[in-house]
Amino acid sequence: MFAAVGSAAAEPWKFHAHPEVWLLIAGIIVLGIYSVRVIGPKVVPVGAPIVTTKQRAAFVAGVIVLWLVSDWPLHDIAENYLYSAHMVQHMLMMFIAAPLFLLATPRWLADLLLADRTRPARAVLWLTRPLPAGVIFNAVIVVLHWPGVVKMSVQSGPIHYSMHLLLFSSALLMWMPVCGPIAERRLYAPAKMLYLFLQSVVPTVPAGFLVFAENPVYKVYDHGPRLWGIGVLGDQQVAGAIMKLVGGLFLWVVITVVFFRWAAIEQRKDRRPAVNTPTVLPDGLTFEGVSDTFDRLGPAQSEPVPRGPDQIGDPRLN
């Protein structure tokens, strides 16, 4: 990522090694294996699963997506030829890789990292609240698509790496109230849908700016040769469409899934009986049953005659 920025300008399809990317991906894999094999057995109760099959699958998928967006050829095309490819990188990082890593994180690991109540842990928990998380995420999107920032990112490997790290970190914060590993910190379904809707609004500003601009916004991409014959204006229009349509459509798909799951849960609650009444009523009383009961009890005993005050002490009544 550092060494190859700008080096592929003359040969777009020539393989360029990115050893720093390979080291990063290898480090993530090693940390994941170490957490499951070494830390997990020490903190997870005996008999309880350390990770689920879905969490394993999410981790593998997240690593693959992160590797694809950071390595050749997408990285080289994005940094030297097409800003639309750069936008594809951002969309995959924000909306695919980030939630996959959160879904892959087991609850015990999140508690281990954030439950010690130290100042850094409290700061992270505060940043994962919906308001600061949403503000930070949208602010990062606006800043990273500013022409001057894009120019620095393309021309400097370390700055480019820092920008992607910032984008990925802000995406993790944004997704925490939606699918974070700590269930108590997730939003309730209606609030979750509103929250995701708001995340789809702000990116329309830079997206619209790219689509309707009459001149190149990112002059650093205004050079030849043009890959696949795509002009610089067409490239930035495609980039704006990707941000608006693909990013927005993905969030609306998530909103739809959340809505139908919530509706199904509420429907099951409405169908559940309020009181568990017996399905078979007891048999009613019959004349024969009452008659048999009186026969077993025998004749009724005579009731004592109540005494008046003037009869108390009368020997005839004793």
N, C-alpha and C positions, 0 to 999 in steps of 0.2 A: 504494500500500500504506500509506503514512504518512498521507496526508490523508483517505483515505476510511474509515478505521476508525471505526465508530460513526456515520458520516454516512448510511448506507443503511438505518437502522433503520426508517424510516417508508415507504420505497419499495424493496422488495426487488428488483424487476425493472427498476428504472430504471438505465440505463447510468451507470456511474461510471468515469471515466478514472483510470488508474494510470500516470502518466508515468514514475515511478521504476522500475516493472516493465519498461516498454518500454525504458528506458535500460539496465537490467541485461541483458535478453535481447539487445539490440543489441550491448552490449559483449562478451558471450560469443560472438556470431557473428563480430564483428570479430576477436577474439583467435584464434578457430579458423581463419578465413581467413588471417590474418597468419602463423600458425604453419605452415600448409601451403604458402602461396605464397612466403613470404620466408625463414623459418628452415629449413624442410625441405630445399629444394634445396642449402643450404650444408652440411648434415650427412649427408644420405643419399647413399650411393654412386650413381654414374651407372648408370642402368639398373634400379635397385631402385625399387619403388613407394614413394612418400612416404606415401600412405594407401591402404587397400584399399576396395573398394566397400562391404563390410560395416561398416567403420569410419565411412565417410561416412553410411551409413544410420543407424547408431547415434547419431551426433552430431545429425543432423536430428531423429530421434525423441526424443532426450533434451531438446533445446531446446523442442520442441513440448510435451512433458509438463510441463516446468518452467514454461513460459508459461501453460498451462492451469490449473495449481494456484495460480498467483500472481496471476492477473488476474480481472477480472469475467467471469462471475457467481459462480464457485465461491468466490473469496476473500471476497466480500461476504456470501454466504450463510453461509459458515463462521464469519465473525467476528461476525455480528449475529443469526443465527437458529438454526442447527443445529450442535451439536457433532459430530454424525455426519458432516456435511460437512467439518468441521475434521479429523476422523479420516481421511476420504478423502484430503485433502491430504497428511497425514503418510504414509499408505500409498504413495501415488504417488511422493512424494519419496524415501522410504527404499528401496522395493523395485523401482521402475521407473526413475526418473530417474538415481539414483546409479549403478547398474550399467551403464546405457546410456552414461553419460559415461566410465566406465572402459573399456568395450569400444571406445569411439570413440578412445581415446588410443593413438597409435602408440608402439612401443617406444622409438624414437629420442627422442621428446619426453619420455618418462618418465626415460630416462637423462640427458637434458640437464638436467632439473630436479632430479634426486636423486643423480646420480653424482659431483657435485663434492666430496662428503665434507665439506662445511661443517657447522657445528653445527646449523643449521636442517634441512639435508637428513638428517643422522643422526637428529635428533629425529623427523622424519616417518617415516623408515624404521623406527624403533623402535616408533612408534605403530601402524604397519601390521602388526605381528606379531599372531598370532591372539589371544593372551591380552589384551594391552592394548586391542586394537581391539574385541574382544567386550565387555570390561568397560565401556569408554567408551560404546559404542553402547547397551547396556542401561541404564546409569546415566542417559544422556540421555533415554531413553524414559520412565523412571520419573519423573525430575524434571519433564519437560515436561508430564506429565499430572497433576501435583500441582495441587489446586484453586487455591492461591494464585498459582502460576505462570501457570495458564490465565487467571485474572482479570487479571493484569498484561498478559498478551499481548493480550487482547481490548481492554483500555482504552488501550494505548499502541502506536502504530504502530512506533516504533523498537525497542521491546522485542519486538514481534511479529516484525519482520524479523530481529532477532538470534536469536530462538528457532528460526526456520526455517533460518537459516544454520547454526546449531549442529547442528540435526537432520540437515541435508544433509551437513555435514562429517563427522559421526560415522558416517553411512551409507557414505560413501566409504571411511572407515577399515575398517568392518566387511566391505565387499565386496572389499577388496584381496587378502586371502588366497584368495579364491574365483575372481575373474575380473580381477584387476589386470593392467596391461600388462607387468609384469616377471614372466616365467614362472617364474624361479627362486624367487620369493617366494610362489608359490601353493602351497597344501597339496596333498599327494597325495590321491587320490580318497577312500579310506576316512576319512582325517582330515578332509577337506572335508565329508563327509556328517555326521560327528559334530559338527563345528563349526557347521554350519547347523542341526542339530537343537537344539543348545544355544541358538541365537539365537531359536528358536521357543518356548522355555520361559518365560523371564522376562516377556515381554509378557502372558502369561496372568494375571499377578497384577493389574495395573490393569484388564485386560479383565474379569476375574471380578468385581472390585470395582464396575465400572460396571454390569454385567448384573444383579447381585443386590442392589444398593443399593435401599433402600425409600424414600429421600428424594433430592431433587436434590443431586448432588455438586458441580456447577458452577452456583452460584446466579446467576452473571453471565448465564447463558442462560435464567434463569427469568423471562421477561418476555413481554409480548405485543407485536404479534400473533404467533401461532404459524404458521409457514410450513407449508402443506399440512395444517394441523390436527394436526400431530404434537406431543404433549405433551412436557414436559421430561423426564419419566421414560422415556417411549418413545424419545425422542431419544438419551438416554445409553445405553439398552440396545442400541439399534442401533449406536451408536458402539463399545460393548464387543464386540458380535458381529463388527463389521468388523475390529477389532484382532485378535480371537482367530481367527476363521474365515478371513477373507480373507488377513490377513498370514501366519497359520500355514499355510494351504493353499498359498499361493504358495511358501513355503520348502520345503514337502514336495514340491511339483512339481519344484523345482530339485534337491532331493535325489534324486528318482526319475530325473531326466535324468542326473545325475552317475553314479548307480549303473549304469544300463544302458550308458552310454558306457564306463565302466570295465570292466564285464563283457564287452562286445564286444571291447575291447582284449585282455583276458586270454584270451579264447577264441581270438583270432587267434594269440596267442603259443603256446598249447598245440597248435594245429594245425601250427605251423611245424616242419619236420623239424630234428632236432638236427645232422645231418651231411648234406651234399649228396652222396648216393650216386648213381652213374650208373644211369639207367633201363634201359640195354641192357648185358647182361653180355658180355664178350669170348667168342669161340668157344673151346671146349675143344680139347685136343690130340687129334690123330688118329694112327692107325698109319701112314698114308701120309705124313703130315707129318714124323713122326719118321724114317721110312725115307729120305725124300728128303734130310733134313739130314745123316744119316750118309753117304750116297753122295757128297755134295758135300765132306765132310771127308776122305774117303779112308780107307785102312787105318790102324789105330792104330799109333803108334810103340812099339818095345819099350822097356821101362823099363830103365835102367842097373842093374847088379848092385851092391849096396852092398859096399864094401870093409871088411874087418875090420882091426883094428890091425896084425896081422902081415903083411898084404898090401900095406901102403903101401910104395912104392918098388920093387915087383916089376915088371921090364920086360915081362913077359907081359901085364900088365894095363894097360899104357900104350898 
